Amino acid sequence: MPTPEALPGDRARFRLVLFDLDGTFADTAADLAYALNQTLERHGRAAIAFEHIRPQVSHGGAALIRLGFQIEPGHAAFEGYRQELLDCYQQNLSRHTSLFPGMEDLLEQMEKHGILWGIVTNKPAWLTDPLMEQLGFTGRAACIISGDTTENRKPHPGPILHACQMLDIAPGEALYVGDAQRDIEAGSRAGSATLAALFGYIGETDQPGQWGANGSIDHPLQILGWLGLDLPTGHSGREELATFQSLPEPL
């Protein structure tokens, strides 16, 4: 398996890093868990422990309703419950949400070296935009692509291709980071390199090693190794030991 030092040409090519939002860029699980349990309580249901909710967060409101109410889409009450959960979440977007440890340092290093970054999420804009505003990143992100920005959502490559087109960057010069199989599929189909974020909302039955990502990371600062950048001052160096696999040929 190649090391960062073995990939100097490939590492130098990335001009843009795109992140999934929930479970990759920001740790939103606590606020979504709160919204689910508030919805359950209003309907006389018992709250669910956080550790059971966390792995479902990346899969959106529908997955949370399946978990909480044990019903499937098509059930007469499903859409009403889902909208109730999302409405509650909208009112509590950033009670506990914050960036994953190391993410701010990563952004600062990329900005310092002129590497653009943005968000590509399946979260609808009416939730994505206020969340990014409340977190203070609207003006810093080069692009924010939500689940309803384009005609298709991930795993379709359209949202990633749209982000690259907006910024006049070839997909092969972009790196996409996500914590779900749909993220890796979308990035790969777009022609971008992909990283599986193992610090995200990975479930017990998920097999990120089988998703076809070009590599995996346990910490956001490991991305610096893909960009040919050094760790910021004060970090031990542990984070740079990323798991590298193969990079696609630039398009």
VEXBA-133799 format. One record per residue: x, y, z of N, C-alpha, C, O, CB in turn. Coordinates in steps of 0.02 Angstrom, whole numbers, plus 50000, padded with zeros to 5 digits. Glycine has a CB too. Example, Ala and Ser with C-alpha at 12.3 -4.5 7.8 and 13.67 -1.06 7.14 Angstrom:
BEGIN
NODE;50660;49716;50390;50615;49775;50390;50660;49835;50390;50712;49834;50423;50565;49776;50452
NODE;50642;49888;50354;50684;49947;50357;50645;50002;50394;50670;50057;50402;50704;49970;50286
***
This chain:
BEGIN
NODE;50042;49940;50000;50000;50000;50000;50044;50062;50000;50087;50069;50044;49952;50000;50062
NODE;50035;50108;49953;50080;50166;49948;50076;50211;50010;50024;50215;50043;50063;50207;49886
NODE;50130;50245;50023;50132;50296;50076;50126;50364;50043;50133;50370;49982;50198;50291;50118
NODE;50112;50417;50083;50109;50485;50054;50173;50502;50015;50169;50535;49963;50098;50536;50108
NODE;50231;50481;50040;50294;50498;50008;50300;50467;49939;50338;50491;49897;50352;50476;50051
NODE;50263;50413;49927;50267;50378;49863;50222;50409;49810;50222;50387;49752;50249;50306;49872
NODE;50184;50461;49828;50135;50489;49782;50145;50564;49771;50096;50601;49773;50065;50477;49809
NODE;50206;50588;49760;50216;50660;49756;50177;50693;49699;50148;50747;49709;50289;50675;49747
NODE;50176;50663;49640;50141;50693;49584;50066;50695;49595;50034;50745;49582;50156;50657;49521
NODE;50039;50639;49620;49967;50635;49632;49946;50685;49686;49894;50718;49679;49948;50565;49652
NODE;49985;50689;49739;49966;50733;49795;49964;50806;49772;49923;50845;49797;50015;50725;49852
NODE;50008;50824;49726;50012;50894;49705;49954;50915;49661;49944;50975;49650;50077;50906;49669
NODE;49916;50867;49636;49866;50885;49586;49801;50911;49615;49763;50942;49578;49851;50825;49544
NODE;49788;50901;49679;49723;50919;49707;49718;50994;49720;49758;51022;49758;49710;50880;49771
NODE;49668;51024;49689;49655;51096;49698;49593;51108;49739;49579;51165;49759;49649;51130;49631
NODE;49554;51056;49752;49489;51063;49785;49476;51001;49828;49487;50945;49806;49433;51073;49733
NODE;49454;51013;49890;49431;50959;49933;49358;50971;49949;49339;51024;49973;49474;50955;49999
NODE;49317;50922;49934;49245;50925;49947;49228;50876;50003;49253;50820;50006;49205;50908;49882
NODE;49185;50899;50048;49166;50859;50106;49091;50844;50105;49051;50888;50088;49186;50895;50171
NODE;49073;50784;50124;49006;50771;50147;48996;50811;50211;49045;50828;50245;48993;50694;50159
NODE;48934;50827;50229;48923;50870;50288;48916;50829;50352;48960;50832;50395;48860;50912;50277
NODE;48862;50791;50358;48848;50754;50419;48895;50694;50425;48895;50650;50382;48774;50730;50421
NODE;48934;50692;50478;48978;50635;50490;49045;50640;50457;49086;50594;50462;48944;50574;50467
NODE;49059;50696;50422;49124;50705;50391;49151;50774;50407;49204;50781;50438;49119;50696;50314
NODE;49115;50826;50387;49135;50894;50403;49116;50913;50474;49157;50939;50512;49103;50944;50353
NODE;49054;50899;50492;49029;50918;50558;48996;50859;50593;48968;50815;50561;48978;50976;50552
NODE;49002;50859;50659;48971;50807;50700;48901;50832;50721;48893;50867;50770;49015;50791;50763
NODE;48852;50812;50681;48783;50835;50690;48739;50786;50728;48680;50799;50739;48752;50850;50623
NODE;48768;50729;50748;48727;50674;50773;48686;50692;50835;48628;50671;50840;48772;50616;50789
NODE;48715;50730;50881;48680;50744;50943;48616;50784;50930;48565;50772;50962;48725;50783;50991
NODE;48618;50831;50884;48559;50872;50870;48506;50833;50832;48447;50843;50843;48578;50934;50831
NODE;48527;50789;50788;48478;50746;50753;48448;50695;50801;48389;50678;50796;48511;50711;50693
NODE;48488;50669;50847;48462;50623;50897;48411;50658;50942;48359;50630;50959;48520;50595;50940
NODE;48425;50720;50960;48378;50760;50999;48312;50767;50962;48258;50758;50991;48407;50829;51016
NODE;48315;50783;50898;48254;50793;50858;48214;50728;50854;48153;50728;50858;48272;50818;50788
NODE;48249;50672;50844;48214;50608;50841;48180;50592;50907;48122;50573;50908;48262;50551;50822
NODE;48216;50599;50962;48187;50581;51026;48131;50629;51047;48084;50608;51081;48241;50581;51080
NODE;48135;50692;51027;48080;50738;51039;48018;50716;51000;47962;50719;51026;48100;50810;51020
NODE;48028;50694;50939;47972;50670;50898;47942;50607;50927;47881;50599;50930;47996;50657;50826
NODE;47985;50561;50949;47960;50500;50980;47920;50515;51043;47866;50486;51054;48019;50453;50997
NODE;47945;50561;51084;47911;50578;51147;47842;50607;51133;47794;50591;51169;47953;50629;51186
NODE;47837;50649;51082;47771;50678;51066;47720;50626;51046;47660;50638;51050;47778;50729;51010
NODE;47743;50569;51025;47698;50515;51004;47698;50457;51052;47679;50401;51034;47716;50491;50935
NODE;47720;50470;51114;47716;50420;51166;47765;50363;51159;47754;50309;51187;47649;50393;51168
NODE;47818;50373;51122;47868;50321;51112;47928;50333;51158;47942;50390;51177;47891;50317;51039
NODE;47963;50279;51174;48022;50285;51217;48081;50313;51177;48088;50300;51117;48040;50216;51247
NODE;48122;50351;51212;48183;50378;51180;48231;50322;51163;48230;50269;51194;48217;50429;51226
NODE;48272;50334;51113;48322;50286;51091;48391;50310;51112;48405;50370;51107;48318;50275;51013
NODE;48433;50265;51134;48500;50283;51156;48541;50311;51098;48534;50289;51041;48535;50221;51187
NODE;48582;50359;51114;48621;50394;51063;48664;50347;51022;48671;50355;50961;48666;50447;51096
NODE;48694;50296;51054;48739;50252;51018;48703;50212;50963;48735;50188;50916;48773;50204;51066
NODE;48637;50205;50969;48598;50171;50916;48578;50220;50861;48567;50199;50804;48536;50138;50946
NODE;48573;50283;50878;48554;50334;50828;48613;50355;50785;48605;50364;50725;48523;50395;50863
NODE;48671;50363;50815;48729;50391;50780;48744;50358;50713;48755;50394;50664;48789;50386;50824
NODE;48745;50291;50708;48763;50262;50643;48712;50275;50588;48728;50265;50529;48771;50188;50651
NODE;48652;50297;50606;48600;50309;50555;48598;50381;50530;48563;50396;50481;48533;50291;50584
NODE;48634;50425;50563;48627;50497;50548;48645;50513;50476;48612;50555;50445;48671;50537;50595
NODE;48697;50482;50449;48718;50498;50380;48664;50479;50329;48667;50503;50272;48783;50462;50364
NODE;48618;50438;50348;48568;50414;50301;48504;50455;50300;48456;50439;50266;48551;50342;50316
NODE;48503;50510;50340;48449;50558;50335;48389;50543;50379;48387;50495;50417;48426;50563;50266
NODE;48339;50587;50372;48280;50583;50413;48241;50519;50405;48213;50493;50453;48235;50641;50399
NODE;48238;50493;50344;48201;50431;50332;48230;50374;50373;48192;50334;50402;48202;50414;50257
NODE;48296;50370;50376;48328;50316;50414;48312;50323;50489;48304;50273;50524;48403;50316;50403
NODE;48309;50385;50513;48294;50397;50583;48222;50378;50599;48209;50351;50653;48307;50470;50601
NODE;48177;50390;50554;48107;50371;50565;48100;50295;50564;48063;50266;50604;48060;50403;50512
NODE;48134;50262;50518;48134;50189;50518;48157;50162;50585;48126;50117;50614;48180;50161;50461
NODE;48212;50190;50610;48240;50168;50674;48192;50181;50731;48180;50136;50772;48307;50202;50687
NODE;48164;50241;50734;48125;50261;50792;48055;50231;50794;48031;50211;50847;48120;50334;50794
NODE;48023;50228;50736;47953;50206;50734;47944;50137;50704;47889;50109;50703;47912;50256;50694
NODE;47999;50109;50679;47997;50041;50650;47945;50035;50595;47908;49986;50591;47982;49990;50705
NODE;47942;50087;50552;47899;50086;50494;47940;50105;50432;47995;50132;50438;47838;50134;50503
NODE;47912;50090;50374;47947;50103;50311;47912;50157;50271;47853;50171;50283;47951;50038;50270
NODE;47948;50189;50225;47915;50236;50180;47856;50202;50146;47860;50144;50125;47964;50264;50127
NODE;47802;50238;50139;47740;50209;50114;47689;50199;50169;47629;50197;50155;47754;50143;50079
NODE;47712;50193;50230;47667;50190;50287;47631;50258;50291;47661;50310;50278;47705;50175;50354
NODE;47567;50256;50309;47526;50317;50309;47556;50373;50353;47548;50432;50337;47456;50301;50332
NODE;47589;50355;50407;47615;50405;50453;47687;50424;50439;47713;50471;50470;47609;50380;50524
NODE;47721;50390;50394;47793;50398;50386;47813;50469;50369;47855;50498;50403;47819;50351;50333
NODE;47783;50498;50317;47804;50563;50295;47789;50617;50346;47827;50665;50354;47771;50580;50229
NODE;47733;50610;50381;47717;50658;50434;47768;50657;50490;47789;50709;50514;47648;50643;50462
NODE;47787;50597;50511;47838;50591;50563;47905;50620;50539;47939;50656;50576;47848;50517;50583
NODE;47923;50606;50477;47986;50630;50450;47988;50707;50449;48038;50737;50469;47999;50603;50380
NODE;47933;50737;50426;47931;50810;50424;47932;50840;50494;47962;50893;50505;47869;50833;50385
NODE;47898;50807;50540;47899;50831;50610;47969;50829;50638;47990;50876;50673;47851;50788;50653
NODE;48006;50776;50625;48075;50771;50647;48117;50826;50617;48156;50859;50652;48105;50702;50629
NODE;48111;50838;50552;48151;50888;50518;48134;50958;50543;48178;51001;50549;48142;50884;50443
NODE;48070;50970;50556;48050;51036;50583;48081;51048;50652;48105;51103;50667;47973;51041;50588
NODE;48082;50996;50693;48113;51001;50759;48188;51013;50751;48218;51053;50786;48100;50938;50801
NODE;48218;50977;50705;48290;50985;50693;48307;51055;50669;48357;51084;50689;48314;50933;50642
NODE;48265;51083;50625;48277;51150;50600;48280;51201;50656;48317;51250;50652;48222;51170;50550
NODE;48242;51190;50709;48241;51236;50765;48299;51224;50814;48309;51262;50861;48175;51230;50802
NODE;48337;51171;50802;48391;51152;50848;48453;51130;50810;48486;51081;50828;48368;51096;50896
NODE;48469;51166;50757;48522;51145;50712;48591;51141;50744;48631;51097;50727;48525;51191;50653
NODE;48605;51186;50789;48674;51190;50814;48677;51194;50890;48720;51227;50918;48708;51251;50784
NODE;48631;51159;50923;48634;51155;50996;48700;51124;51019;48734;51149;51064;48574;51113;51024
NODE;48718;51069;50986;48779;51033;51005;48826;51020;50945;48880;50994;50955;48761;50968;51038
NODE;48805;51038;50886;48845;51024;50826;48909;51065;50825;48909;51124;50842;48804;51037;50763
NODE;48963;51032;50805;49027;51066;50797;49068;51028;50745;49049;50972;50726;49066;51070;50866
NODE;49123;51056;50724;49167;51021;50678;49200;50963;50715;49209;50964;50775;49220;51069;50650
NODE;49218;50912;50677;49257;50857;50706;49326;50884;50726;49352;50929;50693;49263;50798;50656
NODE;49355;50857;50779;49421;50880;50800;49472;50876;50743;49476;50825;50708;49446;50837;50859
NODE;49509;50929;50734;49559;50932;50681;49534;50964;50617;49575;50984;50575;49583;50865;50666
NODE;49468;50969;50608;49442;50995;50545;49459;51069;50535;49478;51090;50481;49365;50986;50543
NODE;49453;51109;50588;49470;51180;50582;49543;51189;50564;49560;51231;50521;49453;51217;50647
NODE;49588;51151;50595;49659;51155;50578;49670;51135;50505;49711;51166;50471;49700;51109;50625
NODE;49634;51085;50482;49640;51064;50412;49618;51120;50365;49653;51135;50317;49597;51001;50399
NODE;49561;51151;50379;49537;51205;50337;49587;51263;50335;49600;51291;50281;49470;51230;50362
NODE;49614;51280;50392;49662;51335;50394;49724;51320;50352;49749;51364;50317;49683;51349;50466
NODE;49748;51258;50355;49806;51239;50315;49790;51241;50241;49831;51265;50201;49830;51169;50335
NODE;49732;51217;50222;49714;51219;50151;49706;51290;50127;49730;51308;50072;49649;51180;50139
NODE;49673;51332;50166;49663;51402;50146;49731;51438;50141;49741;51479;50096;49618;51438;50197
NODE;49776;51422;50186;49842;51452;50185;49879;51436;50121;49918;51477;50096;49882;51429;50245
NODE;49867;51377;50093;49902;51355;50033;49860;51361;49970;49878;51334;49918;49925;51284;50042
NODE;49804;51395;49974;49764;51409;49915;49724;51350;49888;49704;51350;49830;49807;51433;49862
NODE;49712;51300;49930;49671;51243;49910;49599;51257;49930;49584;51268;49988;49697;51176;49942
NODE;49555;51256;49881;49484;51270;49894;49451;51211;49929;49474;51154;49924;49448;51286;49828
NODE;49397;51226;49965;49358;51173;49996;49284;51191;49993;49265;51249;49989;49380;51161;50069
NODE;49243;51140;49994;49171;51151;49991;49133;51091;50019;49162;51041;50040;49149;51165;49920
NODE;49068;51098;50019;49022;51047;50046;48979;51019;49990;48952;51057;49950;48978;51078;50103
NODE;48973;50953;49988;48924;50920;49945;48886;50871;49988;48913;50820;50009;48959;50883;49884
NODE;48823;50885;50001;48782;50847;50048;48714;50831;50017;48691;50865;49972;48773;50885;50113
NODE;48683;50778;50042;48614;50763;50023;48563;50800;50067;48503;50797;50054;48601;50688;50028
NODE;48586;50835;50117;48543;50875;50160;48510;50931;50119;48546;50963;50080;48584;50905;50221
NODE;48446;50943;50125;48414;50996;50086;48440;51065;50105;48462;51076;50162;48339;50993;50094
NODE;48437;51111;50059;48465;51178;50069;48433;51214;50128;48465;51254;50161;48458;51219;50006
NODE;48369;51201;50141;48335;51237;50195;48362;51217;50264;48348;51250;50314;48260;51225;50192
NODE;48401;51161;50266;48436;51142;50326;48511;51156;50320;48543;51179;50368;48424;51069;50342
NODE;48540;51142;50262;48612;51152;50252;48632;51225;50261;48679;51240;50298;48632;51128;50184
NODE;48597;51270;50227;48619;51340;50226;48618;51372;50295;48667;51404;50314;48574;51379;50179
NODE;48563;51365;50333;48566;51395;50401;48616;51362;50447;48645;51395;50490;48497;51392;50432
NODE;48627;51296;50439;48677;51263;50481;48746;51290;50466;48784;51306;50512;48675;51187;50470
NODE;48764;51296;50402;48830;51322;50385;48837;51394;50408;48891;51415;50429;48841;51318;50310
NODE;48784;51432;50405;48785;51501;50429;48796;51503;50505;48837;51542;50529;48719;51538;50411
NODE;48760;51461;50541;48767;51461;50614;48836;51437;50636;48862;51458;50688;48713;51416;50645
NODE;48866;51392;50597;48933;51369;50613;48987;51418;50593;49044;51413;50614;48946;51302;50580
NODE;48968;51467;50551;49014;51520;50531;49056;51504;50470;49111;51532;50463;49058;51535;50587
NODE;49031;51460;50426;49072;51440;50369;49044;51459;50301;49073;51441;50250;49082;51366;50371
NODE;48988;51494;50299;48958;51511;50235;49006;51551;50192;49011;51539;50132;48894;51550;50246
NODE;49040;51599;50221;49085;51641;50182;49152;51610;50166;49188;51635;50124;49096;51704;50218
NODE;49168;51555;50199;49233;51523;50188;49229;51467;50136;49278;51456;50100;49259;51495;50253
NODE;49174;51433;50132;49167;51378;50085;49165;51404;50014;49129;51452;49999;49104;51336;50100
NODE;49203;51373;49969;49202;51393;49899;49137;51375;49866;49117;51407;49817;49260;51361;49861
NODE;49104;51323;49891;49038;51304;49865;49002;51264;49919;49033;51231;49960;49044;51262;49800
NODE;48936;51269;49918;48893;51228;49961;48839;51198;49917;48793;51233;49895;48862;51271;50021
NODE;48844;51134;49905;48798;51098;49861;48754;51054;49905;48778;51009;49939;48835;51055;49808
NODE;48689;51068;49905;48642;51031;49947;48606;50977;49906;48616;50971;49845;48590;51078;49978
NODE;48566;50938;49940;48532;50882;49907;48481;50903;49855;48462;50862;49813;48498;50841;49957
NODE;48460;50966;49857;48412;50990;49807;48442;51044;49762;48406;51079;49727;48350;51017;49841
NODE;48508;51051;49763;48541;51099;49719;48539;51076;49647;48529;51116;49601;48613;51111;49741
NODE;48549;51012;49636;48548;50983;49569;48490;50934;49563;48455;50920;49611;48615;50948;49554
NODE;48480;50910;49502;48424;50865;49489;48430;50800;49527;48379;50771;49548;48418;50851;49415
NODE;48491;50776;49537;48503;50712;49569;48544;50720;49633;48581;50769;49641;48539;50663;49522
NODE;48537;50673;49678;48575;50672;49740;48626;50615;49736;48621;50570;49695;48529;50663;49802
NODE;48675;50618;49781;48721;50562;49787;48681;50497;49801;48634;50499;49839;48774;50574;49843
NODE;48700;50442;49770;48764;50425;49739;48774;50447;49667;48824;50431;49636;48773;50352;49743
NODE;48726;50485;49639;48736;50512;49572;48796;50560;49574;48804;50596;49623;48672;50549;49546
NODE;48838;50560;49523;48896;50605;49524;48879;50678;49511;48923;50721;49518;48945;50582;49473
NODE;48817;50693;49492;48798;50760;49472;48816;50815;49521;48843;50866;49500;48726;50763;49461
NODE;48803;50807;49587;48820;50861;49634;48895;50876;49636;48915;50934;49641;48796;50843;49703
NODE;48937;50825;49633;49010;50837;49634;49032;50869;49568;49073;50914;49569;49048;50771;49645
NODE;49005;50846;49513;49022;50876;49448;49000;50950;49447;49034;50992;49418;48989;50837;49391
NODE;48942;50964;49477;48917;51033;49479;48964;51077;49519;48979;51133;49499;48846;51035;49510
NODE;48988;51052;49576;49036;51090;49618;49099;51105;49578;49124;51161;49580;49053;51051;49682
NODE;49125;51056;49543;49186;51066;49504;49174;51116;49447;49217;51158;49434;49211;50999;49475
NODE;49117;51111;49415;49102;51157;49360;49096;51228;49386;49120;51275;49354;49037;51136;49325
NODE;49064;51237;49443;49057;51304;49474;49125;51336;49484;49133;51397;49475;49020;51299;49540
NODE;49174;51296;49504;49239;51322;49524;49291;51316;49468;49349;51332;49478;49263;51287;49586
NODE;49269;51292;49410;49314;51284;49353;49373;51240;49370;49431;51256;49354;49338;51352;49328
NODE;49359;51185;49403;49410;51136;49422;49391;51068;49394;49333;51047;49400;49418;51133;49500
NODE;49438;51035;49363;49425;50969;49334;49410;50920;49391;49441;50924;49444;49485;50944;49292
NODE;49362;50873;49381;49347;50824;49434;49408;50786;49458;49412;50767;49516;49295;50775;49410
NODE;49455;50773;49413;49516;50738;49432;49562;50778;49477;49609;50750;49505;49553;50718;49372
NODE;49549;50842;49484;49588;50885;49529;49553;50894;49596;49574;50934;49638;49601;50953;49496
NODE;49498;50857;49606;49459;50862;49668;49464;50798;49708;49471;50743;49680;49386;50878;49653
NODE;49462;50805;49773;49462;50750;49821;49396;50754;49859;49380;50805;49888;49524;50753;49869
NODE;49359;50698;49860;49295;50698;49896;49300;50652;49957;49324;50596;49952;49238;50675;49850
NODE;49278;50678;50014;49283;50642;50078;49214;50631;50106;49175;50678;50113;49327;50682;50128
NODE;49198;50569;50124;49132;50554;50151;49132;50492;50194;49180;50453;50194;49081;50546;50096
NODE;49078;50483;50232;49074;50427;50279;49021;50376;50261;49002;50335;50303;49061;50453;50348
NODE;48997;50378;50199;48947;50330;50177;48965;50304;50107;49000;50337;50069;48877;50363;50176
NODE;48940;50245;50092;48956;50214;50028;48933;50258;49970;48967;50261;49918;48924;50145;50023
NODE;48876;50292;49978;48852;50335;49924;48901;50392;49909;48907;50414;49851;48783;50365;49943
NODE;48937;50415;49960;48987;50467;49949;49043;50443;49905;49063;50476;49857;49015;50492;50017
NODE;49069;50384;49920;49125;50356;49882;49102;50340;49811;49140;50352;49763;49152;50292;49916
NODE;49043;50314;49803;49017;50300;49736;49010;50364;49695;49029;50366;49637;48950;50263;49741
NODE;48982;50416;49726;48973;50479;49690;49039;50508;49668;49047;50530;49611;48936;50530;49734
NODE;49088;50510;49714;49153;50537;49697;49188;50497;49642;49217;50526;49596;49196;50540;49758
NODE;49185;50432;49648;49217;50389;49598;49185;50397;49530;49220;50401;49479;49214;50316;49619
NODE;49119;50400;49528;49084;50408;49464;49097;50477;49433;49094;50484;49372;49009;50399;49474
NODE;49112;50526;49475;49128;50593;49449;49199;50597;49422;49216;50644;49386;49119;50644;49505
NODE;49241;50547;49439;49310;50548;49418;49357;50581;49468;49414;50598;49451;49316;50584;49353
NODE;49334;50589;49530;49375;50618;49583;49405;50562;49626;49379;50507;49628;49334;50667;49626
NODE;49459;50579;49661;49485;50534;49712;49439;50536;49773;49406;50587;49785;49558;50552;49731
NODE;49437;50482;49811;49391;50478;49868;49426;50452;49930;49472;50411;49926;49331;50434;49851
NODE;49404;50477;49987;49427;50454;50052;49367;50436;50095;49318;50474;50098;49470;50507;50087
NODE;49369;50378;50127;49318;50359;50175;49337;50385;50244;49390;50371;50270;49309;50281;50176
NODE;49291;50424;50273;49303;50454;50339;49281;50406;50393;49221;50402;50409;49266;50522;50346
NODE;49327;50369;50421;49311;50317;50470;49291;50346;50538;49265;50309;50580;49369;50270;50478
NODE;49304;50410;50549;49283;50443;50611;49209;50463;50609;49183;50487;50659;49327;50504;50625
NODE;49177;50452;50552;49107;50472;50543;49058;50421;50568;49074;50381;50613;49094;50486;50472
NODE;48999;50421;50539;48944;50380;50565;48943;50312;50531;48897;50297;50492;48878;50416;50555
NODE;48993;50272;50545;49000;50206;50516;48962;50156;50560;48975;50151;50620;49075;50186;50509
NODE;48916;50118;50530;48878;50068;50567;48915;50002;50573;48964;49990;50538;48811;50057;50535
NODE;48891;49959;50618;48924;49895;50630;48924;49851;50567;48971;49811;50558;48889;49858;50686
NODE;48874;49858;50525;48870;49816;50466;48902;49848;50405;48908;49816;50352;48798;49799;50450
NODE;48924;49910;50411;48957;49944;50355;49026;49913;50344;49059;49890;50391;48963;50020;50368
NODE;49047;49912;50281;49113;49885;50264;49149;49936;50220;49155;49926;50159;49106;49817;50227
NODE;49174;49990;50250;49205;50043;50209;49264;50018;50168;49280;50048;50116;49228;50098;50254
NODE;49296;49965;50189;49350;49937;50150;49328;49908;50084;49369;49896;50039;49385;49885;50189
NODE;49262;49897;50077;49235;49869;50015;49201;49922;49972;49171;49905;49921;49185;49814;50032
NODE;49205;49985;49991;49169;50038;49954;49206;50060;49891;49177;50094;49849;49158;50097;49999
NODE;49268;50042;49885;49306;50063;49826;49339;50131;49833;49359;50161;49782;49262;50064;49767
NODE;49346;50157;49894;49379;50221;49904;49454;50214;49889;49482;50160;49892;49369;50247;49976
NODE;49485;50270;49873;49557;50270;49860;49597;50268;49924;49657;50253;49923;49576;50331;49821
NODE;49565;50282;49980;49599;50279;50044;49550;50290;50101;49491;50302;50088;49656;50330;50048
NODE;49574;50285;50162;49531;50297;50220;49570;50337;50271;49631;50336;50273;49506;50230;50251
NODE;49533;50374;50313;49564;50416;50364;49528;50407;50430;49467;50397;50432;49562;50491;50342
NODE;49567;50412;50483;49539;50409;50551;49536;50477;50583;49509;50484;50638;49581;50362;50593
NODE;49563;50528;50549;49567;50595;50577;49570;50645;50519;49605;50631;50469;49629;50603;50624
NODE;49535;50701;50523;49535;50749;50467;49605;50770;50445;49616;50781;50385;49496;50809;50485
NODE;49652;50777;50492;49718;50802;50473;49757;50753;50429;49807;50772;50399;49758;50817;50535
NODE;49734;50691;50425;49766;50644;50379;49758;50666;50306;49797;50645;50263;49737;50574;50389
NODE;49709;50707;50292;49699;50731;50224;49759;50771;50200;49773;50774;50140;49635;50774;50220
NODE;49794;50803;50247;49853;50842;50227;49904;50800;50189;49938;50825;50145;49885;50873;50289
NODE;49909;50736;50207;49955;50692;50172;49938;50685;50099;49983;50676;50057;49957;50625;50205
NODE;49874;50688;50083;49852;50683;50013;49866;50747;49975;49869;50747;49914;49777;50667;50010
NODE;49875;50801;50011;49884;50866;49979;49957;50887;49978;49974;50940;49952;49844;50918;50016
NODE;50000;50845;50005;50071;50863;50007;50087;50918;50056;50136;50954;50047;50094;50883;49940
NODE;50046;50925;50108;50055;50979;50157;50077;50950;50224;50062;50893;50241;49990;51019;50166
NODE;50113;50990;50262;50136;50969;50328;50082;50981;50380;50036;51021;50370;50199;51007;50347
NODE;50088;50945;50436;50044;50956;50492;50056;51026;50522;50112;51050;50521;50054;50903;50546
NODE;50003;51058;50548;50013;51123;50580;50055;51115;50643;50059;51061;50673;49946;51155;50598
NODE;50087;51169;50663;50129;51169;50723;50089;51146;50784;50033;51168;50794;50160;51239;50734
NODE;50120;51103;50823;50088;51081;50885;50056;51013;50880;50032;50986;50931;50036;51130;50905
NODE;50055;50982;50820;50028;50915;50813;50085;50865;50812;50139;50879;50787;49985;50910;50749
NODE;50071;50806;50838;50123;50756;50851;50147;50721;50788;50203;50695;50787;50099;50706;50899
NODE;50107;50720;50736;50126;50683;50676;50085;50619;50668;50086;50590;50614;50199;50666;50678
NODE;50051;50598;50720;50011;50537;50716;49958;50541;50661;49944;50491;50628;49978;50523;50783
NODE;49929;50601;50653;49873;50607;50607;49893;50599;50534;49850;50586;50491;49841;50674;50616
NODE;49958;50606;50518;49977;50603;50448;49983;50532;50421;49994;50523;50361;50043;50639;50438
NODE;49975;50482;50465;49982;50413;50443;49917;50389;50413;49883;50346;50441;50003;50369;50502
NODE;49899;50416;50355;49838;50397;50321;49845;50328;50289;49901;50304;50278;49819;50449;50269
NODE;49788;50297;50274;49787;50234;50238;49780;50249;50164;49725;50268;50143;49731;50187;50264
NODE;49832;50240;50125;49831;50256;50054;49821;50193;50014;49851;50141;50028;49895;50292;50034
NODE;49780;50198;49963;49772;50144;49916;49792;50171;49847;49847;50197;49841;49698;50116;49916
NODE;49751;50165;49796;49770;50189;49730;49730;50250;49711;49672;50258;49731;49759;50134;49678
NODE;49761;50294;49673;49728;50354;49649;49706;50345;49577;49742;50313;49538;49774;50415;49655
NODE;49647;50371;49558;49626;50367;49488;49669;50412;49445;49699;50460;49469;49552;50385;49481
NODE;49673;50395;49381;49709;50439;49335;49670;50504;49327;49608;50502;49323;49718;50404;49266
NODE;49704;50561;49324;49669;50625;49313;49631;50624;49248;49654;50597;49198;49719;50683;49314
NODE;49571;50655;49249;49531;50659;49188;49553;50718;49146;49525;50730;49093;49456;50666;49205
***
